[in-house]
Amino acid sequence: MSKPRVLLADDHALVLEGFKKLLEEHCQVVGSVEDGRSLLDAAKRLRPDIVVMDISMPKLNGLDAARRLRKIVPQARLIFVTVHADQDYVNQAFKAGASAYLLKRSAGSELLQSIEAVKKGNYYVTSLIAKELVQSAISETEPDADGQGRLPMRQREILQLVAEGLTLKEIASTLGLSPKTVEYHKSKLMEQLGLHTTAELTKYALAHGLTPSSE
């Protein structure tokens, strides 16, 4: 049986190197990237069977990247490996299209197990998190209490890039929009979230894993 083609995405080079060494005997690691936008480009080019990815990544967080990957490579299984153990992150990950959810501290012992599980079409959740979270994540229909889940994709993208310190012109260039359009979206998302300053937007993005912090 051929080895699964695996694409890795994490903003820490040492993590990527560790995953490569762990997987190279059992999988074909076709590439590794360090931010969410590079992940989308690599997925289009490499057509992986499995994507192993973090949640907190620069330029585009893993949750929003996963939603796009479902359209770019719908056949690929998505495995999140992250430091975030909160139920809200687990719920969002499975709603975004995840097949597996691991914590980084257990990846060394569970990553290969999760790959074997998703290859068979199964879900996998780290033993460090209650198994019933999978079903609750899939069946949950209540909107996020803070409104994050109702933000349009474009506003979430702008929120992350604002939090990463880009100017309106830089964001416009990154997303292929006009600065005026970026300013409009920024204003709308501040209104919806009840925030009033760029500093508050940055704090919100960090608290919700939309941009990397010092892990």
PyRosetta script that sets phi, psi and omega in degrees:
from pyrosetta import init, pose_from_sequence

init()
pose = pose_from_sequence("MSKPRVLLADDHALVLEGFKKLLEEHCQVVGSVEDGRSLLDAAKRLRPDIVVMDISMPKLNGLDAARRLRKIVPQARLIFVTVHADQDYVNQAFKAGASAYLLKRSAGSELLQSIEAVKKGNYYVTSLIAKELVQSAISETEPDADGQGRLPMRQREILQLVAEGLTLKEIASTLGLSPKTVEYHKSKLMEQLGLHTTAELTKYALAHGLTPSSE")
pose.set_psi(1, 134.7)
pose.set_omega(1, -177.9)
pose.set_phi(2, -69.4)
pose.set_psi(2, 151.1)
pose.set_omega(2, 179.6)
pose.set_phi(3, -74.5)
pose.set_psi(3, 142.9)
pose.set_omega(3, 177.7)
pose.set_phi(4, -67.3)
pose.set_psi(4, 142.8)
pose.set_omega(4, 177.7)
pose.set_phi(5, -85.0)
pose.set_psi(5, 119.7)
pose.set_omega(5, -172.9)
pose.set_phi(6, -117.6)
pose.set_psi(6, 132.3)
pose.set_omega(6, 174.3)
pose.set_phi(7, -111.2)
pose.set_psi(7, 131.1)
pose.set_omega(7, -177.1)
pose.set_phi(8, -106.7)
pose.set_psi(8, 141.7)
pose.set_omega(8, 177.9)
pose.set_phi(9, -142.4)
pose.set_psi(9, 116.3)
pose.set_omega(9, 177.8)
pose.set_phi(10, -161.4)
pose.set_psi(10, 145.0)
pose.set_omega(10, -176.6)
pose.set_phi(11, -86.3)
pose.set_psi(11, 8.5)
pose.set_omega(11, 176.5)
pose.set_phi(12, -114.1)
pose.set_psi(12, 117.2)
pose.set_omega(12, -177.0)
pose.set_phi(13, -60.5)
pose.set_psi(13, -37.0)
pose.set_omega(13, -179.7)
pose.set_phi(14, -65.7)
pose.set_psi(14, -36.0)
pose.set_omega(14, 177.2)
pose.set_phi(15, -65.0)
pose.set_psi(15, -45.1)
pose.set_omega(15, 179.1)
pose.set_phi(16, -59.8)
pose.set_psi(16, -43.3)
pose.set_omega(16, -179.5)
pose.set_phi(17, -64.8)
pose.set_psi(17, -39.9)
pose.set_omega(17, 177.9)
pose.set_phi(18, -63.8)
pose.set_psi(18, -41.5)
pose.set_omega(18, 178.5)
pose.set_phi(19, -64.0)
pose.set_psi(19, -41.6)
pose.set_omega(19, 179.9)
pose.set_phi(20, -58.2)
pose.set_psi(20, -47.7)
pose.set_omega(20, -178.7)
pose.set_phi(21, -63.8)
pose.set_psi(21, -37.8)
pose.set_omega(21, -179.3)
pose.set_phi(22, -67.9)
pose.set_psi(22, -35.8)
pose.set_omega(22, -171.1)
pose.set_phi(23, -98.1)
pose.set_psi(23, -19.8)
pose.set_omega(23, -167.5)
pose.set_phi(24, -58.2)
pose.set_psi(24, -28.0)
pose.set_omega(24, -179.5)
pose.set_phi(25, -77.5)
pose.set_psi(25, -25.7)
pose.set_omega(25, -172.8)
pose.set_phi(26, -110.5)
pose.set_psi(26, -16.6)
pose.set_omega(26, -175.5)
pose.set_phi(27, -136.4)
pose.set_psi(27, 163.8)
pose.set_omega(27, 172.3)
pose.set_phi(28, -100.6)
pose.set_psi(28, 102.0)
pose.set_omega(28, 179.8)
pose.set_phi(29, -78.7)
pose.set_psi(29, 107.3)
pose.set_omega(29, -172.6)
pose.set_phi(30, -88.8)
pose.set_psi(30, -12.5)
pose.set_omega(30, 179.9)
pose.set_phi(31, 177.1)
pose.set_psi(31, 165.1)
pose.set_omega(31, 175.5)
pose.set_phi(32, -145.6)
pose.set_psi(32, 142.0)
pose.set_omega(32, -177.6)
pose.set_phi(33, -137.3)
pose.set_psi(33, 163.1)
pose.set_omega(33, -174.2)
pose.set_phi(34, -118.8)
pose.set_psi(34, 8.6)
pose.set_omega(34, 174.7)
pose.set_phi(35, -151.9)
pose.set_psi(35, 163.6)
pose.set_omega(35, -173.3)
pose.set_phi(36, -67.2)
pose.set_psi(36, -34.5)
pose.set_omega(36, -179.4)
pose.set_phi(37, -73.4)
pose.set_psi(37, -37.1)
pose.set_omega(37, 174.7)
pose.set_phi(38, -64.1)
pose.set_psi(38, -32.2)
pose.set_omega(38, 177.5)
pose.set_phi(39, -62.3)
pose.set_psi(39, -44.3)
pose.set_omega(39, 179.5)
pose.set_phi(40, -62.6)
pose.set_psi(40, -43.8)
pose.set_omega(40, 179.7)
pose.set_phi(41, -63.4)
pose.set_psi(41, -43.4)
pose.set_omega(41, -179.0)
pose.set_phi(42, -66.4)
pose.set_psi(42, -38.1)
pose.set_omega(42, 180.0)
pose.set_phi(43, -64.0)
pose.set_psi(43, -40.3)
pose.set_omega(43, 177.4)
pose.set_phi(44, -61.3)
pose.set_psi(44, -40.0)
pose.set_omega(44, -174.6)
pose.set_phi(45, -81.1)
pose.set_psi(45, -38.3)
pose.set_omega(45, -170.5)
pose.set_phi(46, -99.1)
pose.set_psi(46, -19.4)
pose.set_omega(46, 177.9)
pose.set_phi(47, 49.9)
pose.set_psi(47, 61.0)
pose.set_omega(47, -176.9)
pose.set_phi(48, -72.1)
pose.set_psi(48, 159.4)
pose.set_omega(48, 172.3)
pose.set_phi(49, -83.1)
pose.set_psi(49, -32.8)
pose.set_omega(49, -176.7)
pose.set_phi(50, -137.7)
pose.set_psi(50, 137.9)
pose.set_omega(50, 174.4)
pose.set_phi(51, -116.8)
pose.set_psi(51, 122.5)
pose.set_omega(51, 175.0)
pose.set_phi(52, -102.9)
pose.set_psi(52, 118.6)
pose.set_omega(52, -168.3)
pose.set_phi(53, -142.8)
pose.set_psi(53, 155.7)
pose.set_omega(53, 176.3)
pose.set_phi(54, -93.1)
pose.set_psi(54, 167.8)
pose.set_omega(54, 173.2)
pose.set_phi(55, -87.6)
pose.set_psi(55, -51.7)
pose.set_omega(55, -176.3)
pose.set_phi(56, -86.4)
pose.set_psi(56, 100.7)
pose.set_omega(56, 177.5)
pose.set_phi(57, -134.4)
pose.set_psi(57, 149.2)
pose.set_omega(57, 178.1)
pose.set_phi(58, -67.4)
pose.set_psi(58, 159.0)
pose.set_omega(58, 173.8)
pose.set_phi(59, 71.2)
pose.set_psi(59, -40.6)
pose.set_omega(59, 174.3)
pose.set_phi(60, -157.0)
pose.set_psi(60, 119.3)
pose.set_omega(60, -177.4)
pose.set_phi(61, -68.1)
pose.set_psi(61, 161.5)
pose.set_omega(61, -174.5)
pose.set_phi(62, -62.9)
pose.set_psi(62, -33.1)
pose.set_omega(62, -178.8)
pose.set_phi(63, -66.3)
pose.set_psi(63, -46.0)
pose.set_omega(63, 177.9)
pose.set_phi(64, -71.2)
pose.set_psi(64, -34.8)
pose.set_omega(64, 176.0)
pose.set_phi(65, -62.3)
pose.set_psi(65, -40.0)
pose.set_omega(65, -179.8)
pose.set_phi(66, -61.5)
pose.set_psi(66, -41.4)
pose.set_omega(66, 179.3)
pose.set_phi(67, -60.2)
pose.set_psi(67, -35.8)
pose.set_omega(67, 178.5)
pose.set_phi(68, -77.7)
pose.set_psi(68, -34.8)
pose.set_omega(68, 178.8)
pose.set_phi(69, -62.2)
pose.set_psi(69, -31.0)
pose.set_omega(69, 179.1)
pose.set_phi(70, -61.3)
pose.set_psi(70, -26.8)
pose.set_omega(70, 177.8)
pose.set_phi(71, -91.7)
pose.set_psi(71, -35.8)
pose.set_omega(71, -176.7)
pose.set_phi(72, -74.6)
pose.set_psi(72, -47.2)
pose.set_omega(72, -179.4)
pose.set_phi(73, -132.5)
pose.set_psi(73, 71.1)
pose.set_omega(73, -174.1)
pose.set_phi(74, -60.0)
pose.set_psi(74, -21.8)
pose.set_omega(74, -179.4)
pose.set_phi(75, -80.8)
pose.set_psi(75, -16.1)
pose.set_omega(75, -175.3)
pose.set_phi(76, -74.7)
pose.set_psi(76, 140.7)
pose.set_omega(76, 174.1)
pose.set_phi(77, -91.2)
pose.set_psi(77, 134.5)
pose.set_omega(77, -176.3)
pose.set_phi(78, -105.4)
pose.set_psi(78, 124.9)
pose.set_omega(78, 178.8)
pose.set_phi(79, -117.8)
pose.set_psi(79, 116.4)
pose.set_omega(79, 176.4)
pose.set_phi(80, -87.9)
pose.set_psi(80, 132.4)
pose.set_omega(80, 173.0)
pose.set_phi(81, -127.2)
pose.set_psi(81, 111.7)
pose.set_omega(81, -166.8)
pose.set_phi(82, -146.6)
pose.set_psi(82, 170.9)
pose.set_omega(82, 174.4)
pose.set_phi(83, -90.8)
pose.set_psi(83, -10.2)
pose.set_omega(83, -173.5)
pose.set_phi(84, -81.7)
pose.set_psi(84, 116.4)
pose.set_omega(84, -178.7)
pose.set_phi(85, -105.1)
pose.set_psi(85, -2.7)
pose.set_omega(85, -177.6)
pose.set_phi(86, -66.8)
pose.set_psi(86, 145.7)
pose.set_omega(86, -178.5)
pose.set_phi(87, -60.3)
pose.set_psi(87, -34.7)
pose.set_omega(87, -178.4)
pose.set_phi(88, -60.3)
pose.set_psi(88, -40.7)
pose.set_omega(88, 178.3)
pose.set_phi(89, -66.4)
pose.set_psi(89, -40.3)
pose.set_omega(89, 178.5)
pose.set_phi(90, -61.7)
pose.set_psi(90, -46.6)
pose.set_omega(90, 179.3)
pose.set_phi(91, -58.0)
pose.set_psi(91, -48.6)
pose.set_omega(91, -177.9)
pose.set_phi(92, -63.6)
pose.set_psi(92, -38.2)
pose.set_omega(92, -178.9)
pose.set_phi(93, -63.0)
pose.set_psi(93, -46.4)
pose.set_omega(93, -179.2)
pose.set_phi(94, -70.4)
pose.set_psi(94, -34.3)
pose.set_omega(94, 175.2)
pose.set_phi(95, -65.1)
pose.set_psi(95, -31.7)
pose.set_omega(95, -179.7)
pose.set_phi(96, -77.8)
pose.set_psi(96, -11.0)
pose.set_omega(96, 176.0)
pose.set_phi(97, 122.2)
pose.set_psi(97, 9.8)
pose.set_omega(97, -178.6)
pose.set_phi(98, -66.3)
pose.set_psi(98, 148.5)
pose.set_omega(98, 169.6)
pose.set_phi(99, -106.4)
pose.set_psi(99, -18.7)
pose.set_omega(99, -179.9)
pose.set_phi(100, -150.0)
pose.set_psi(100, 153.0)
pose.set_omega(100, -179.0)
pose.set_phi(101, -140.6)
pose.set_psi(101, 117.0)
pose.set_omega(101, -179.8)
pose.set_phi(102, -122.8)
pose.set_psi(102, 158.5)
pose.set_omega(102, 169.8)
pose.set_phi(103, -99.4)
pose.set_psi(103, 146.2)
pose.set_omega(103, -175.5)
pose.set_phi(104, -59.6)
pose.set_psi(104, -32.2)
pose.set_omega(104, -176.8)
pose.set_phi(105, -71.3)
pose.set_psi(105, -13.8)
pose.set_omega(105, 178.4)
pose.set_phi(106, -115.2)
pose.set_psi(106, 4.5)
pose.set_omega(106, -174.8)
pose.set_phi(107, -62.4)
pose.set_psi(107, -33.8)
pose.set_omega(107, -178.4)
pose.set_phi(108, -59.9)
pose.set_psi(108, -32.8)
pose.set_omega(108, -178.3)
pose.set_phi(109, -100.0)
pose.set_psi(109, -15.9)
pose.set_omega(109, -172.4)
pose.set_phi(110, -116.8)
pose.set_psi(110, -14.1)
pose.set_omega(110, -174.2)
pose.set_phi(111, -62.5)
pose.set_psi(111, -46.1)
pose.set_omega(111, 179.2)
pose.set_phi(112, -64.0)
pose.set_psi(112, -37.7)
pose.set_omega(112, 177.0)
pose.set_phi(113, -61.5)
pose.set_psi(113, -42.0)
pose.set_omega(113, -178.6)
pose.set_phi(114, -66.8)
pose.set_psi(114, -37.2)
pose.set_omega(114, 178.5)
pose.set_phi(115, -64.0)
pose.set_psi(115, -44.1)
pose.set_omega(115, 177.7)
pose.set_phi(116, -60.9)
pose.set_psi(116, -39.0)
pose.set_omega(116, -179.4)
pose.set_phi(117, -66.6)
pose.set_psi(117, -47.9)
pose.set_omega(117, -175.7)
pose.set_phi(118, -71.1)
pose.set_psi(118, -28.0)
pose.set_omega(118, 175.3)
pose.set_phi(119, -59.6)
pose.set_psi(119, -31.4)
pose.set_omega(119, -179.5)
pose.set_phi(120, -89.1)
pose.set_psi(120, 3.5)
pose.set_omega(120, 179.5)
pose.set_phi(121, 85.9)
pose.set_psi(121, 14.2)
pose.set_omega(121, -179.0)
pose.set_phi(122, -97.5)
pose.set_psi(122, 164.7)
pose.set_omega(122, 171.5)
pose.set_phi(123, -92.7)
pose.set_psi(123, 156.1)
pose.set_omega(123, 176.8)
pose.set_phi(124, -143.0)
pose.set_psi(124, 131.6)
pose.set_omega(124, 174.8)
pose.set_phi(125, -127.7)
pose.set_psi(125, 136.2)
pose.set_omega(125, 179.8)
pose.set_phi(126, -50.9)
pose.set_psi(126, 145.9)
pose.set_omega(126, 178.3)
pose.set_phi(127, -66.2)
pose.set_psi(127, -11.8)
pose.set_omega(127, 178.8)
pose.set_phi(128, -80.9)
pose.set_psi(128, -7.3)
pose.set_omega(128, 178.5)
pose.set_phi(129, -124.3)
pose.set_psi(129, 141.1)
pose.set_omega(129, -177.8)
pose.set_phi(130, -56.8)
pose.set_psi(130, 133.6)
pose.set_omega(130, -176.4)
pose.set_phi(131, -62.2)
pose.set_psi(131, -29.7)
pose.set_omega(131, -177.2)
pose.set_phi(132, -67.2)
pose.set_psi(132, -9.3)
pose.set_omega(132, 178.4)
pose.set_phi(133, -62.5)
pose.set_psi(133, -28.9)
pose.set_omega(133, -179.2)
pose.set_phi(134, -61.9)
pose.set_psi(134, -50.7)
pose.set_omega(134, -178.0)
pose.set_phi(135, -64.7)
pose.set_psi(135, -39.5)
pose.set_omega(135, 179.4)
pose.set_phi(136, -66.0)
pose.set_psi(136, -34.8)
pose.set_omega(136, 179.2)
pose.set_phi(137, -66.5)
pose.set_psi(137, -38.1)
pose.set_omega(137, -177.1)
pose.set_phi(138, -76.9)
pose.set_psi(138, -37.6)
pose.set_omega(138, -173.3)
pose.set_phi(139, -92.3)
pose.set_psi(139, -15.1)
pose.set_omega(139, -177.1)
pose.set_phi(140, -62.1)
pose.set_psi(140, 131.8)
pose.set_omega(140, -179.9)
pose.set_phi(141, -120.8)
pose.set_psi(141, -8.4)
pose.set_omega(141, -179.4)
pose.set_phi(142, -69.4)
pose.set_psi(142, 139.6)
pose.set_omega(142, 176.8)
pose.set_phi(143, -69.8)
pose.set_psi(143, 159.7)
pose.set_omega(143, 177.0)
pose.set_phi(144, -60.8)
pose.set_psi(144, 138.5)
pose.set_omega(144, -175.5)
pose.set_phi(145, -62.2)
pose.set_psi(145, -32.2)
pose.set_omega(145, -177.1)
pose.set_phi(146, -93.8)
pose.set_psi(146, 3.2)
pose.set_omega(146, 175.7)
pose.set_phi(147, 87.4)
pose.set_psi(147, -3.8)
pose.set_omega(147, -176.3)
pose.set_phi(148, -58.9)
pose.set_psi(148, -42.6)
pose.set_omega(148, -177.3)
pose.set_phi(149, -65.0)
pose.set_psi(149, -18.8)
pose.set_omega(149, -179.3)
pose.set_phi(150, -94.0)
pose.set_psi(150, -3.2)
pose.set_omega(150, 177.8)
pose.set_phi(151, -70.4)
pose.set_psi(151, 132.6)
pose.set_omega(151, 174.8)
pose.set_phi(152, -60.4)
pose.set_psi(152, 154.0)
pose.set_omega(152, -179.1)
pose.set_phi(153, -52.8)
pose.set_psi(153, -44.0)
pose.set_omega(153, -177.3)
pose.set_phi(154, -61.1)
pose.set_psi(154, -40.1)
pose.set_omega(154, 179.4)
pose.set_phi(155, -68.8)
pose.set_psi(155, -36.0)
pose.set_omega(155, 177.1)
pose.set_phi(156, -66.0)
pose.set_psi(156, -38.4)
pose.set_omega(156, 177.7)
pose.set_phi(157, -62.1)
pose.set_psi(157, -46.0)
pose.set_omega(157, -178.9)
pose.set_phi(158, -66.2)
pose.set_psi(158, -39.9)
pose.set_omega(158, 177.1)
pose.set_phi(159, -56.1)
pose.set_psi(159, -47.1)
pose.set_omega(159, -179.0)
pose.set_phi(160, -63.9)
pose.set_psi(160, -45.2)
pose.set_omega(160, -176.4)
pose.set_phi(161, -68.8)
pose.set_psi(161, -34.6)
pose.set_omega(161, 173.5)
pose.set_phi(162, -61.3)
pose.set_psi(162, -45.3)
pose.set_omega(162, -178.7)
pose.set_phi(163, -65.1)
pose.set_psi(163, -26.3)
pose.set_omega(163, 178.5)
pose.set_phi(164, -84.6)
pose.set_psi(164, 3.0)
pose.set_omega(164, 172.2)
pose.set_phi(165, 91.1)
pose.set_psi(165, 10.3)
pose.set_omega(165, 179.3)
pose.set_phi(166, -76.0)
pose.set_psi(166, 146.9)
pose.set_omega(166, 175.4)
pose.set_phi(167, -77.7)
pose.set_psi(167, 168.5)
pose.set_omega(167, 177.9)
pose.set_phi(168, -59.2)
pose.set_psi(168, -39.3)
pose.set_omega(168, 179.4)
pose.set_phi(169, -65.9)
pose.set_psi(169, -40.7)
pose.set_omega(169, -180.0)
pose.set_phi(170, -67.0)
pose.set_psi(170, -39.3)
pose.set_omega(170, 177.5)
pose.set_phi(171, -65.3)
pose.set_psi(171, -43.4)
pose.set_omega(171, 179.3)
pose.set_phi(172, -58.8)
pose.set_psi(172, -42.4)
pose.set_omega(172, 179.4)
pose.set_phi(173, -66.1)
pose.set_psi(173, -41.4)
pose.set_omega(173, -179.2)
pose.set_phi(174, -63.6)
pose.set_psi(174, -40.5)
pose.set_omega(174, -174.1)
pose.set_phi(175, -97.5)
pose.set_psi(175, -3.9)
pose.set_omega(175, -179.3)
pose.set_phi(176, 71.0)
pose.set_psi(176, 36.2)
pose.set_omega(176, 180.0)
pose.set_phi(177, -119.8)
pose.set_psi(177, 172.4)
pose.set_omega(177, 173.4)
pose.set_phi(178, -86.5)
pose.set_psi(178, 151.1)
pose.set_omega(178, 177.4)
pose.set_phi(179, -56.7)
pose.set_psi(179, -33.5)
pose.set_omega(179, 179.3)
pose.set_phi(180, -64.9)
pose.set_psi(180, -40.3)
pose.set_omega(180, 178.2)
pose.set_phi(181, -66.0)
pose.set_psi(181, -40.9)
pose.set_omega(181, 177.9)
pose.set_phi(182, -61.8)
pose.set_psi(182, -44.0)
pose.set_omega(182, 179.6)
pose.set_phi(183, -61.8)
pose.set_psi(183, -38.3)
pose.set_omega(183, 178.1)
pose.set_phi(184, -62.8)
pose.set_psi(184, -48.4)
pose.set_omega(184, -179.0)
pose.set_phi(185, -63.9)
pose.set_psi(185, -39.4)
pose.set_omega(185, 178.9)
pose.set_phi(186, -61.7)
pose.set_psi(186, -43.1)
pose.set_omega(186, 178.6)
pose.set_phi(187, -62.4)
pose.set_psi(187, -42.5)
pose.set_omega(187, -179.4)
pose.set_phi(188, -65.7)
pose.set_psi(188, -41.5)
pose.set_omega(188, -178.2)
pose.set_phi(189, -71.4)
pose.set_psi(189, -33.8)
pose.set_omega(189, 175.4)
pose.set_phi(190, -63.9)
pose.set_psi(190, -39.0)
pose.set_omega(190, 178.2)
pose.set_phi(191, -64.7)
pose.set_psi(191, -45.3)
pose.set_omega(191, -177.7)
pose.set_phi(192, -67.1)
pose.set_psi(192, -37.2)
pose.set_omega(192, -177.6)
pose.set_phi(193, -86.9)
pose.set_psi(193, -7.7)
pose.set_omega(193, -179.8)
pose.set_phi(194, 71.0)
pose.set_psi(194, 32.7)
pose.set_omega(194, -179.6)
pose.set_phi(195, -110.3)
pose.set_psi(195, 157.1)
pose.set_omega(195, -171.8)
pose.set_phi(196, -127.5)
pose.set_psi(196, -11.8)
pose.set_omega(196, -178.0)
pose.set_phi(197, -135.6)
pose.set_psi(197, 161.4)
pose.set_omega(197, 176.1)
pose.set_phi(198, -62.7)
pose.set_psi(198, -35.3)
pose.set_omega(198, 178.3)
pose.set_phi(199, -61.9)
pose.set_psi(199, -39.6)
pose.set_omega(199, 178.2)
pose.set_phi(200, -67.8)
pose.set_psi(200, -37.6)
pose.set_omega(200, 176.4)
pose.set_phi(201, -62.9)
pose.set_psi(201, -42.7)
pose.set_omega(201, 179.8)
pose.set_phi(202, -62.6)
pose.set_psi(202, -45.3)
pose.set_omega(202, 179.4)
pose.set_phi(203, -61.3)
pose.set_psi(203, -41.0)
pose.set_omega(203, 179.5)
pose.set_phi(204, -63.8)
pose.set_psi(204, -45.9)
pose.set_omega(204, -178.8)
pose.set_phi(205, -62.0)
pose.set_psi(205, -42.0)
pose.set_omega(205, 178.1)
pose.set_phi(206, -64.4)
pose.set_psi(206, -41.9)
pose.set_omega(206, -177.5)
pose.set_phi(207, -65.5)
pose.set_psi(207, -26.6)
pose.set_omega(207, -177.1)
pose.set_phi(208, -104.8)
pose.set_psi(208, 14.3)
pose.set_omega(208, 174.7)
pose.set_phi(209, 69.1)
pose.set_psi(209, 20.3)
pose.set_omega(209, -178.5)
pose.set_phi(210, -83.8)
pose.set_psi(210, -11.1)
pose.set_omega(210, 176.9)
pose.set_phi(211, -148.8)
pose.set_psi(211, 147.1)
pose.set_omega(211, -174.7)
pose.set_phi(212, -64.9)
pose.set_psi(212, 142.7)
pose.set_omega(212, 168.7)
pose.set_phi(213, -111.8)
pose.set_psi(213, -178.5)
pose.set_omega(213, 178.9)
pose.set_phi(214, -79.5)
pose.set_psi(214, 96.2)
pose.set_omega(214, -177.8)
pose.set_phi(215, -82.9)
pose.dump_pdb("model.pdb")
